[in-house]
Amino acid sequence: MSKTKVKTNYVCQNCGYVTSAWLGKCPECGTWNSLVEEVGTRTKDKGFVSFIAGSKPKTIRSVSAQPVSRLVTGIGEFDRVLGGGIVPGSLVLLSGDPGIGKSTILLDTAMRFSQKGVKVLYVSGEESEAQTAMRASRLGHCTDSLLIMTASEIGGILAQADQEKPDLLVVDSIQTMYCSEIETAAGSVGQVRECAARLLKYAKTGGTAVLIIGHVTKDGTIAGPRILEHMVDTVLQFEGDKSYTFRVLRALKNRFGSTDECGIFTMEQGGLQEVPNPAGLFLEDREEPVSGAVIGGCLEGNRPIMVEFQALAARTPYGLPRRTAVGFDYNRVNMLIAILERRLGMDFGTYDAYVNVVGGMRVSEPAADLPVLAALVSSYRNLAVPFGTLTLGEVGLTGEVRRVPAMERRILDAAKLGFKRFVVPRGKLQLPAGFSGQVVQVRTAEEALRAIFGR
């Protein structure tokens, strides 16, 4: 018979650091007053010993010989991010801001599976059965293969799953689940860790795919202990501004596929709609060019997207000029302004500088350096970039323009949208023989600005 003991620990709600004594400041993440008391019963024989009792080592060749068929959701963008579909026996975590569409896409996935005869158990700890059914009626129709349930106790949920034996289990959300054997509130570090561990064991032993929804904190990180992201097989994150209709689904971790892919969706009245070709999604039609607006070729996952970068340089009456960046790295804006002042002799010391990525996009790749630089100069000099001009490239501190990946793919996709002139870093390009666009290759930022504005 195993011995039991009660132990009191203090756990950081921010990073999951555990200590036996209370501390005012967490030594791991440095946050103040983040350690809370966690009292629970621990048994000596608990722990991750093995998913399967009596398991023995096997050769990789014997295991890889067994074919694995993925569960295709039918949502092309979702399948793309997953790597082709859901792997049976996998544990997938989907996170994102409130109201961004996490529950919508998983319920839509469950309904599509039910139409194929795949048995799905959808468990919600936040909505009643009536509310879930109301949301399902807005998304479409489903069959009796979809079972819905409102519950929060993880033991009862797994007992029902063992009885129903679904092919897919959806849990919405992990922060609302609790284990009755732990004397803490739902959503605490210990509860999230224990509930995730039980779902992981259920998925690996029974071969049932499990999709769980995770909440995020104010700074956008997944709520709960960091071990949650280590335990699951795949971590997906929804990004986007709720003021706009588009959503971006990224894979932060994927043991069964690439993390370079992303899915683009738009939030419509009937739910999330996928955008299979988002290249020109964020472009606006104008009658004439305006200063401070430059189109750049960026990558979202492995797919090029043409993004409009806007900048505004305005004189300031104050001694300290203001720098603001929306959708772009603030520190990189300061770096680009310093390059303009030091390498090209421009004086931004008396100008406020504002940079915005149109459409609520968040761009972090280096290829956006040259478009942002050109937008700042365009507003500073009040010079408009001619229609049909696309720029891309990384700008170094010495003023050189460096190559970026997939330049040919960006140029060809932009040409399909009507772009005729391309200002890109110097290097070897493999474009089709019949390509009619004008490609201007540059070495420095000064050459790039001369090619863009013609002076």
C-alpha positions as CSV (number, residue, x, y, z in Angstrom):
1,M,0.0,0.0,0.0
2,S,1.5,3.4,-1.0
3,K,2.2,6.0,1.6
4,T,0.6,9.4,1.2
5,K,1.8,12.7,2.6
6,V,0.6,16.3,2.4
7,K,3.1,18.8,1.2
8,T,2.9,22.6,0.8
9,N,4.7,24.2,-2.1
10,Y,4.7,27.7,-3.5
11,V,4.3,27.9,-7.3
12,C,4.9,30.9,-9.5
13,Q,1.8,31.7,-11.5
14,N,3.9,33.2,-14.3
15,C,6.6,30.6,-15.0
16,G,5.8,27.6,-12.8
17,Y,8.8,27.8,-10.5
18,V,8.3,25.7,-7.4
19,T,9.8,26.3,-4.0
20,S,9.0,25.1,-0.5
21,A,9.2,28.6,1.1
22,W,7.3,31.7,0.1
23,L,9.4,34.4,-1.7
24,G,8.3,37.9,-2.6
25,K,10.1,37.8,-5.9
26,C,10.4,34.7,-8.2
27,P,14.1,33.9,-8.7
28,E,13.3,32.3,-12.1
29,C,11.3,35.1,-14.0
30,G,11.8,38.0,-11.6
31,T,8.1,38.9,-11.1
32,W,6.9,40.1,-7.7
33,N,4.1,38.5,-5.6
34,S,3.6,35.8,-8.2
35,L,4.1,32.8,-5.9
36,V,0.9,31.2,-4.5
37,E,0.5,28.4,-2.1
38,E,-0.3,25.0,-3.5
39,V,-1.4,22.3,-1.0
40,G,-2.0,18.8,-2.4
41,T,-1.8,15.2,-1.7
42,R,1.0,13.3,-3.4
43,T,1.4,9.5,-3.5
44,K,4.7,7.9,-3.6
45,D,3.8,5.6,-6.5
46,K,2.5,8.4,-8.8
47,G,4.5,9.7,-11.7
48,F,5.4,9.1,-15.4
49,V,6.7,5.6,-15.1
50,S,5.5,4.3,-18.5
51,F,2.5,4.8,-20.8
52,I,2.2,1.1,-21.3
53,A,2.9,-1.4,-18.6
54,G,5.6,-3.9,-19.5
55,S,6.7,-2.1,-22.6
56,K,9.9,-3.3,-24.2
57,P,12.5,-1.6,-26.5
58,K,11.9,-1.9,-30.2
59,T,14.0,-1.1,-33.2
60,I,13.1,2.0,-35.2
61,R,12.8,-0.1,-38.4
62,S,10.1,-2.3,-36.9
63,V,8.1,0.6,-35.6
64,S,8.4,2.8,-38.7
65,A,7.2,-0.1,-40.8
66,Q,3.7,0.3,-39.3
67,P,1.7,2.8,-41.5
68,V,0.2,5.8,-39.8
69,S,-2.9,7.4,-41.4
70,R,-3.7,10.9,-40.4
71,L,-7.2,12.2,-39.7
72,V,-7.8,14.9,-42.4
73,T,-10.0,17.6,-41.0
74,G,-11.2,18.9,-44.3
75,I,-10.0,22.5,-43.5
76,G,-7.1,22.9,-45.9
77,E,-5.3,25.7,-43.9
78,F,-5.7,23.7,-40.6
79,D,-4.4,20.5,-42.2
80,R,-1.4,22.5,-43.7
81,V,-0.3,23.7,-40.3
82,L,-0.8,20.3,-38.7
83,G,1.4,18.7,-41.4
84,G,-1.3,17.0,-43.3
85,G,-3.9,16.1,-40.6
86,I,-4.2,15.0,-37.0
87,V,-2.0,12.0,-36.0
88,P,-3.9,9.4,-34.0
89,G,-2.7,9.3,-30.4
90,S,-1.3,12.9,-30.5
91,L,-2.0,15.7,-28.1
92,V,-2.5,19.1,-29.7
93,L,-2.7,22.4,-27.9
94,L,-4.4,25.4,-29.5
95,S,-4.0,28.8,-27.9
96,G,-4.9,32.4,-28.7
97,D,-6.6,35.5,-27.4
98,P,-10.2,35.4,-26.2
99,G,-12.7,35.6,-29.0
100,I,-10.2,34.9,-31.8
101,G,-11.8,31.7,-33.0
102,K,-10.3,28.8,-31.0
103,S,-13.5,27.1,-30.1
104,T,-15.0,27.9,-33.5
105,I,-12.4,26.1,-35.5
106,L,-12.3,23.0,-33.2
107,L,-16.1,22.7,-33.2
108,D,-16.1,23.1,-37.0
109,T,-13.4,20.4,-37.2
110,A,-15.5,18.1,-34.9
111,M,-18.6,18.6,-37.1
112,R,-16.7,17.8,-40.3
113,F,-15.4,14.6,-38.8
114,S,-18.9,13.6,-37.7
115,Q,-20.0,14.0,-41.3
116,K,-17.4,11.4,-42.3
117,G,-18.6,9.0,-39.6
118,V,-15.7,9.7,-37.3
119,K,-16.8,9.6,-33.6
120,V,-15.9,12.8,-31.8
121,L,-16.5,13.7,-28.1
122,Y,-16.5,17.5,-27.6
123,V,-16.2,18.4,-23.9
124,S,-16.7,22.1,-22.8
125,G,-16.0,23.4,-19.4
126,E,-17.1,26.9,-20.4
127,E,-20.4,26.4,-22.2
128,S,-23.6,24.4,-21.6
129,E,-24.7,21.8,-24.1
130,A,-27.4,24.2,-25.4
131,Q,-24.8,26.9,-26.0
132,T,-22.5,24.5,-27.9
133,A,-25.5,23.3,-30.0
134,M,-26.4,26.9,-30.8
135,R,-22.9,27.6,-32.0
136,A,-22.9,24.4,-34.0
137,S,-26.1,25.3,-35.8
138,R,-24.5,28.5,-37.0
139,L,-21.5,26.6,-38.4
140,G,-23.4,24.0,-40.4
141,H,-24.8,20.5,-39.9
142,C,-23.5,17.4,-38.2
143,T,-24.5,13.8,-37.5
144,D,-25.0,11.7,-34.4
145,S,-21.2,10.8,-34.5
146,L,-20.6,14.1,-32.6
147,L,-21.2,13.9,-28.9
148,I,-21.1,17.0,-26.7
149,M,-20.8,17.2,-23.0
150,T,-20.3,19.9,-20.3
151,A,-17.9,18.8,-17.6
152,S,-14.9,20.0,-15.7
153,E,-13.7,17.0,-13.6
154,I,-11.0,15.2,-15.6
155,G,-11.6,11.8,-14.0
156,G,-15.3,11.8,-15.1
157,I,-14.4,13.1,-18.6
158,L,-11.9,10.2,-19.1
159,A,-14.4,7.7,-17.7
160,Q,-17.0,8.8,-20.3
161,A,-14.3,8.7,-23.0
162,D,-13.4,5.1,-22.1
163,Q,-17.0,4.2,-22.3
164,E,-17.8,6.0,-25.6
165,K,-14.4,5.3,-27.2
166,P,-14.2,8.3,-29.6
167,D,-11.7,8.7,-32.4
168,L,-11.1,12.3,-31.4
169,L,-11.5,14.1,-28.0
170,V,-11.8,17.9,-27.8
171,V,-11.3,19.6,-24.4
172,D,-12.4,23.3,-24.1
173,S,-10.4,24.4,-22.2
174,I,-7.5,22.9,-20.1
175,Q,-7.7,25.9,-17.7
176,T,-11.3,25.0,-16.7
177,M,-10.5,21.3,-16.0
178,Y,-9.6,20.1,-12.5
179,C,-8.6,16.9,-10.7
180,S,-10.6,16.1,-7.5
181,E,-7.4,14.5,-6.0
182,I,-5.7,17.9,-5.9
183,E,-6.9,20.5,-3.4
184,T,-6.4,23.6,-5.6
185,A,-8.7,25.6,-7.8
186,A,-9.1,24.9,-11.5
187,G,-6.5,26.7,-13.6
188,S,-3.8,26.6,-11.0
189,V,-0.3,25.3,-12.0
190,G,-0.8,21.9,-10.3
191,Q,-4.3,21.4,-11.8
192,V,-3.2,22.3,-15.4
193,R,-0.1,20.0,-15.0
194,E,-2.1,17.0,-13.7
195,C,-5.0,17.3,-16.1
196,A,-2.6,17.6,-19.1
197,A,-0.7,14.5,-17.8
198,R,-3.8,12.4,-17.7
199,L,-4.9,13.5,-21.1
200,L,-1.5,12.7,-22.4
201,K,-1.6,9.2,-20.9
202,Y,-5.1,8.7,-22.3
203,A,-4.0,9.7,-25.8
204,K,-0.8,7.6,-25.9
205,T,-2.3,4.4,-24.4
206,G,-5.6,4.4,-26.4
207,G,-4.5,5.9,-29.6
208,T,-7.1,8.6,-29.5
209,A,-6.2,12.1,-30.8
210,V,-6.8,14.8,-28.2
211,L,-7.3,18.5,-29.0
212,I,-7.2,20.9,-26.1
213,I,-7.7,24.7,-26.0
214,G,-5.4,26.8,-23.8
215,H,-5.9,30.3,-22.5
216,V,-3.2,33.0,-22.8
217,T,-2.0,35.7,-20.4
218,K,-2.0,39.4,-21.0
219,D,1.4,39.3,-22.7
220,G,0.3,36.6,-25.1
221,T,2.0,33.6,-23.6
222,I,0.1,30.4,-22.8
223,A,-1.3,30.4,-19.3
224,G,-0.1,27.8,-16.9
225,P,3.2,26.0,-16.3
226,R,5.7,25.9,-19.1
227,I,5.7,22.1,-18.9
228,L,2.3,22.1,-20.6
229,E,4.0,23.1,-23.9
230,H,6.7,20.4,-23.4
231,M,4.2,17.7,-22.8
232,V,2.0,18.1,-25.8
233,D,3.0,17.0,-29.3
234,T,1.9,20.2,-31.2
235,V,1.4,23.8,-30.1
236,L,-0.7,25.9,-32.4
237,Q,-1.4,29.6,-31.8
238,F,-4.0,31.9,-33.3
239,E,-2.8,35.5,-34.0
240,G,-4.7,38.5,-35.3
241,D,-6.4,41.7,-34.2
242,K,-10.1,41.3,-33.4
243,S,-10.7,44.6,-35.1
244,Y,-9.9,42.9,-38.4
245,T,-11.4,39.9,-40.0
246,F,-8.2,37.9,-40.8
247,R,-6.6,35.3,-38.5
248,V,-3.2,33.6,-38.7
249,L,-2.7,30.1,-37.3
250,R,0.9,29.2,-36.6
251,A,2.6,26.1,-35.4
252,L,5.1,26.9,-32.6
253,K,5.9,23.2,-32.1
254,N,5.1,20.2,-34.2
255,R,6.5,16.7,-33.7
256,F,4.8,15.4,-36.8
257,G,5.4,18.2,-39.2
258,S,7.1,21.5,-40.1
259,T,6.7,24.7,-38.0
260,D,7.3,26.8,-41.1
261,E,3.7,26.6,-42.3
262,C,0.9,28.9,-41.4
263,G,-2.8,29.1,-42.1
264,I,-4.8,32.2,-43.0
265,F,-8.4,32.6,-42.1
266,T,-11.1,35.3,-42.1
267,M,-13.8,35.6,-39.5
268,E,-17.2,35.7,-41.3
269,Q,-20.7,35.4,-40.0
270,G,-20.7,31.7,-40.6
271,G,-17.4,31.1,-38.7
272,L,-13.8,30.9,-39.8
273,Q,-13.3,30.8,-43.6
274,E,-9.9,29.7,-45.0
275,V,-8.0,31.9,-47.4
276,P,-6.0,29.5,-49.7
277,N,-4.3,32.3,-51.7
278,P,-3.7,35.3,-49.3
279,A,-1.0,37.0,-51.5
280,G,-3.0,40.2,-52.1
281,L,-5.3,40.1,-49.0
282,F,-3.8,43.2,-47.4
283,L,-3.5,45.5,-50.5
284,E,-5.7,48.5,-51.0
285,D,-6.7,50.0,-54.4
286,R,-5.7,53.7,-54.7
287,E,-6.3,56.1,-57.6
288,E,-2.9,57.7,-57.2
289,P,0.3,56.9,-55.2
290,V,0.8,58.6,-51.8
291,S,3.9,59.3,-49.9
292,G,4.8,57.1,-46.9
293,A,3.3,53.9,-48.4
294,V,5.5,51.1,-49.7
295,I,4.6,47.5,-50.7
296,G,6.9,44.7,-49.4
297,G,7.0,41.0,-50.1
298,C,6.9,39.1,-46.9
299,L,6.6,35.4,-46.0
300,E,3.9,33.9,-43.8
301,G,5.1,30.4,-43.2
302,N,6.2,29.3,-46.7
303,R,3.7,31.5,-48.6
304,P,4.5,35.1,-49.9
305,I,2.1,37.9,-48.9
306,M,2.2,41.4,-50.2
307,V,2.1,43.8,-47.2
308,E,1.7,47.6,-47.2
309,F,4.0,49.4,-44.9
310,Q,3.1,53.0,-43.9
311,A,5.3,55.5,-42.3
312,L,4.8,59.1,-41.2
313,A,7.6,61.6,-40.4
314,A,6.3,64.7,-38.7
315,R,8.1,67.6,-37.1
316,T,7.9,67.6,-33.3
317,P,7.9,70.8,-31.1
318,Y,9.4,68.8,-28.3
319,G,13.1,68.1,-27.6
320,L,12.7,64.3,-27.6
321,P,11.2,62.9,-30.8
322,R,8.7,60.1,-30.6
323,R,9.0,56.6,-32.2
324,T,6.0,54.4,-32.6
325,A,5.7,51.0,-34.4
326,V,2.5,49.0,-34.9
327,G,2.9,45.5,-36.3
328,F,6.7,45.9,-36.5
329,D,9.6,45.7,-34.1
330,Y,10.1,49.0,-32.3
331,N,13.8,48.5,-31.8
332,R,14.3,47.7,-35.5
333,V,12.6,51.0,-36.4
334,N,15.1,52.9,-34.2
335,M,17.9,50.9,-36.0
336,L,16.7,51.9,-39.4
337,I,16.4,55.5,-38.5
338,A,20.0,55.4,-37.2
339,I,21.1,54.0,-40.5
340,L,19.4,56.8,-42.4
341,E,21.0,59.4,-40.2
342,R,24.5,57.9,-40.2
343,R,24.8,56.5,-43.7
344,L,22.5,58.8,-45.8
345,G,22.8,62.0,-43.8
346,M,19.1,62.5,-43.0
347,D,18.2,64.3,-39.8
348,F,15.3,62.6,-37.9
349,G,16.3,64.3,-34.6
350,T,13.4,66.9,-35.0
351,Y,10.9,64.4,-36.5
352,D,8.5,62.0,-34.9
353,A,8.4,58.7,-36.7
354,Y,5.4,56.4,-36.9
355,V,5.5,53.0,-38.6
356,N,2.4,50.9,-39.3
357,V,1.7,47.5,-41.0
358,V,-1.6,47.8,-42.7
359,G,-4.3,45.3,-41.9
360,G,-3.2,44.4,-38.4
361,M,-0.4,42.2,-39.6
362,R,2.6,41.5,-37.4
363,V,5.8,41.3,-39.4
364,S,9.0,40.2,-37.9
365,E,11.2,38.9,-40.7
366,P,14.2,40.8,-42.0
367,A,12.8,41.2,-45.5
368,A,10.6,44.0,-44.2
369,D,13.7,46.2,-43.4
370,L,13.9,47.8,-46.9
371,P,10.2,48.5,-47.3
372,V,10.1,50.2,-43.9
373,L,13.2,52.2,-44.7
374,A,11.7,53.3,-48.0
375,A,8.5,54.3,-46.3
376,L,10.3,56.5,-43.8
377,V,12.2,58.2,-46.6
378,S,9.1,58.5,-48.7
379,S,7.3,60.4,-45.9
380,Y,10.4,62.4,-44.9
381,R,11.0,63.6,-48.5
382,N,7.3,63.6,-49.4
383,L,8.0,61.4,-52.4
384,A,5.5,58.8,-53.5
385,V,6.5,55.3,-54.7
386,P,5.2,54.6,-58.2
387,F,2.5,52.0,-58.6
388,G,3.6,48.5,-59.4
389,T,6.9,48.7,-57.3
390,L,7.8,46.0,-54.8
391,T,10.7,46.1,-52.4
392,L,12.3,43.5,-50.1
393,G,15.6,42.9,-48.4
394,E,17.4,43.0,-45.1
395,V,19.3,46.2,-44.2
396,G,22.6,45.9,-42.3
397,L,24.1,48.4,-40.0
398,T,26.7,49.3,-42.6
399,G,24.0,50.2,-45.0
400,E,24.2,47.1,-47.2
401,V,21.1,45.3,-48.5
402,R,21.3,41.6,-47.8
403,R,19.5,38.6,-49.5
404,V,16.5,37.0,-47.9
405,P,15.0,33.5,-48.6
406,A,12.6,32.6,-51.4
407,M,13.2,35.7,-53.4
408,E,12.0,34.1,-56.7
409,R,8.8,32.9,-55.1
410,R,8.0,36.4,-53.7
411,I,8.7,38.1,-57.1
412,L,6.6,35.6,-59.1
413,D,3.6,35.9,-56.7
414,A,3.8,39.7,-56.8
415,A,4.0,39.6,-60.6
416,K,0.7,37.7,-60.6
417,L,-0.9,40.6,-58.7
418,G,0.3,43.2,-61.3
419,F,3.6,44.4,-59.9
420,K,6.1,45.3,-62.7
421,R,9.2,46.6,-60.9
422,F,11.1,44.8,-58.2
423,V,13.9,46.3,-56.1
424,V,15.7,43.4,-54.5
425,P,19.2,42.6,-53.1
426,R,21.9,41.7,-55.5
427,G,22.3,38.0,-56.1
428,K,21.6,35.1,-58.5
429,L,17.9,34.8,-59.4
430,Q,16.3,31.9,-61.2
431,L,13.3,33.4,-62.9
432,P,11.3,31.8,-65.8
433,A,12.4,32.6,-69.3
434,G,9.2,34.5,-70.1
435,F,9.3,36.7,-67.0
436,S,8.6,40.3,-68.2
437,G,9.1,42.3,-64.9
438,Q,11.9,44.7,-64.3
439,V,14.2,43.4,-61.5
440,V,16.6,46.0,-60.1
441,Q,19.3,44.5,-57.9
442,V,21.0,46.7,-55.4
443,R,23.9,46.4,-53.0
444,T,23.3,49.3,-50.6
445,A,20.4,51.2,-49.1
446,E,21.4,54.3,-51.1
447,E,21.2,52.4,-54.4
448,A,17.8,50.9,-53.3
449,L,16.4,54.4,-52.6
450,R,17.7,55.8,-55.8
451,A,16.1,52.8,-57.7
452,I,12.8,53.2,-55.9
453,F,12.3,57.0,-56.2
454,G,14.3,57.6,-59.4
455,R,16.6,60.2,-57.8
